[in-house]
Amino acid sequence: MNLDLPGYHKVYINWVPALPSENITQYAERIKSQITVENPYIIGLSFGGIIAVEVSKLINVKKMVLLSSVKTKSELNKRQFFFMRLGLYRLIPSGLIKHTNFLTFRYFGARSPNDKKALTHLLLDTDVAFFRWALKSIAHWDNKEAPERTIQIHGTADRVITSKLVHPDYRIKGGGHLMVLNEADTISKIILRYFGENSNK
């Protein structure tokens, strides 16, 4: 909501409940029904970026931007994969998932009062069943090919998706996982410049 993209009509894709047995590809197949225009520009944030990568395999996308996200499985932390593959995410109490403290603020890079307030509301609204399904799905995500016509914008201080593992087109110095909140002006300018370019990247 903080991105300022004049000249473009923003349409927010709504998360839908995941079916317990479906994978990311099957979920993306259901999500794409919300995209009603041809050759859309897509912006995917965090886990939404992973879904966007899968959606881009199913429809023609003009250009795509991944924020605080990954293009392929290799950009994800192997220790996190191990944790998720073992199913240890099931042991995280619901109360811990839905509440914030100084550790979650630090982990997500929420520094200002507004950032902390936004993260608090975000976690309070989290569907715990969906959160656990997402972790399980990421653990079994096997995409090895970077999508075409896509740029990746990542913060150097991202602790959720470790900055040193990704190879973004743009690095936001000091940006955390929630940099879309506090670096929105810089990110908006990058996106607008990319959308306006006549390139195949």
C-alpha positions in Angstrom: 0.0 0.0 0.0 3.0 2.4 0.5 4.2 2.0 -3.1 3.4 5.1 -5.3 3.0 4.0 -8.9 1.2 6.7 -10.8 -0.1 5.6 -14.2 -0.7 2.0 -13.0 -3.9 0.7 -11.5 -3.0 -1.4 -8.4 -5.1 -4.6 -7.9 -4.5 -6.5 -4.7 -4.6 -10.3 -5.0 -6.4 -11.8 -2.0 -5.0 -14.9 -0.3 -7.4 -17.8 -0.3 -7.5 -20.7 2.2 -5.0 -23.4 1.1 -6.2 -26.9 0.7 -4.2 -29.2 3.1 -2.9 -31.5 0.4 -2.1 -28.9 -2.4 1.3 -27.7 -3.3 2.4 -24.2 -4.4 1.8 -24.9 -8.1 -1.7 -26.0 -7.4 -2.4 -23.0 -5.2 -1.0 -20.7 -7.9 -3.5 -22.2 -10.3 -6.4 -21.1 -8.1 -4.9 -17.7 -7.3 -4.4 -16.8 -11.0 -8.2 -16.6 -11.5 -8.1 -13.2 -9.7 -5.9 -11.8 -12.6 -8.4 -10.7 -15.2 -6.2 -8.6 -17.5 -3.9 -9.9 -20.2 -0.1 -9.5 -19.8 -0.2 -8.0 -16.3 2.6 -6.4 -14.4 3.0 -8.4 -11.2 4.7 -7.4 -7.9 5.2 -10.2 -5.4 6.3 -9.6 -1.8 8.0 -12.3 0.4 6.0 -15.6 0.1 3.8 -13.7 -2.4 6.9 -13.5 -4.6 7.2 -17.3 -4.6 3.5 -17.5 -5.6 4.1 -14.9 -8.3 6.9 -17.0 -9.8 4.5 -19.9 -10.0 1.7 -17.8 -11.5 4.1 -16.5 -14.1 4.5 -20.1 -15.4 0.7 -20.2 -16.0 0.0 -16.9 -17.7 1.8 -14.3 -19.9 3.3 -11.7 -17.6 4.6 -8.5 -19.1 7.0 -7.7 -16.3 7.4 -8.9 -12.7 9.0 -7.5 -9.6 10.0 -9.6 -6.6 10.4 -7.7 -3.3 12.1 -9.4 -0.3 11.6 -12.7 -2.1 13.4 -15.3 -4.2 13.5 -16.5 -7.8 14.6 -20.0 -7.2 15.0 -22.6 -4.4 18.7 -22.1 -4.2 18.2 -18.6 -2.8 16.6 -20.0 0.3 18.4 -20.8 3.5 19.2 -24.5 3.7 18.9 -24.5 7.5 15.4 -23.1 7.2 14.6 -25.8 4.7 15.9 -28.5 7.1 13.7 -27.0 9.9 10.6 -27.0 7.6 11.3 -30.4 6.1 11.3 -32.0 9.5 7.9 -30.3 10.2 9.2 -28.5 13.3 7.0 -25.5 12.3 4.1 -27.5 13.8 5.6 -27.0 17.2 5.4 -23.2 17.1 2.6 -22.2 19.4 -0.2 -20.2 17.7 0.3 -17.4 20.2 3.9 -17.0 19.3 3.0 -16.7 15.6 0.4 -14.0 16.2 2.2 -11.8 18.6 5.2 -9.4 18.4 8.1 -8.7 20.7 11.6 -7.2 20.4 12.9 -10.3 18.7 10.2 -10.4 16.0 10.7 -6.6 15.4 14.4 -7.2 14.9 13.9 -10.3 12.7 11.5 -8.6 10.3 13.4 -5.3 10.4 10.6 -3.2 12.0 12.4 -0.2 13.5 10.0 2.7 13.6 6.7 2.9 15.6 4.8 2.7 12.3 6.7 -0.3 11.2 6.1 -2.1 14.5 2.4 -1.2 14.4 2.1 -2.6 10.8 3.9 -5.8 11.8 1.7 -6.2 14.9 -1.5 -5.9 12.8 -0.1 -8.2 10.2 0.7 -11.0 12.6 -2.6 -10.6 14.5 -4.4 -11.1 11.2 -2.3 -14.2 10.3 -4.2 -17.4 9.5 -2.1 -19.9 11.5 -3.2 -22.9 9.4 -2.2 -21.0 6.2 1.1 -19.9 7.8 2.0 -23.6 8.5 0.9 -24.7 5.1 3.1 -22.0 3.5 6.2 -23.2 5.5 5.5 -26.8 4.5 5.0 -25.7 0.8 8.2 -23.7 0.7 10.2 -26.7 2.0 9.0 -28.7 -1.0 9.2 -25.9 -3.5 11.6 -27.0 -6.3 11.9 -24.2 -8.7 15.3 -24.0 -10.3 14.8 -21.6 -13.2 14.6 -17.9 -12.7 11.6 -16.3 -14.3 12.0 -14.1 -17.4 11.2 -10.3 -17.5 11.7 -10.1 -13.7 13.8 -7.9 -11.4 14.5 -8.6 -7.8 14.8 -6.0 -5.1 16.3 -7.0 -1.8 17.4 -5.4 1.5 21.0 -6.0 2.7 19.7 -6.4 6.3 17.0 -9.0 5.4 17.1 -11.7 8.1 14.0 -13.7 6.9 15.5 -14.3 3.4 19.2 -13.9 3.9 20.6 -11.2 1.7 23.9 -13.1 0.9 22.0 -16.0 -0.7 20.1 -14.0 -3.2 21.4 -12.2 -6.3 19.1 -9.3 -6.8 19.1 -6.6 -9.4 18.9 -3.9 -6.8 20.1 -4.0 -3.2 18.5 -1.6 -0.7 21.2 -0.7 1.9 20.0 -1.5 5.4 16.7 -2.7 4.1 15.0 -5.4 6.2 12.3 -7.8 5.2 9.7 -5.1 5.6 11.6 -2.5 3.6 8.5 -2.0 1.4 7.2 0.0 4.4 10.1 2.3 5.1 11.9 2.3 1.7 8.8 2.7 -0.4 9.9 5.8 -2.2 13.2 4.3 -3.3 11.4 1.0 -4.3 8.7 2.8 -6.2 11.2 4.7 -8.3 13.0 1.5 -9.2 9.7 -0.2 -10.2 8.5 2.8 -12.2 11.8 3.0 -14.1 11.7 -0.8 -14.8 8.1 -0.8 -16.0 8.9 2.1 -18.3 11.8 0.4 -19.9 11.6 -1.3 -23.3 13.6 -4.3 -22.4 13.3 -8.1 -22.3 14.7 -8.4 -18.7 
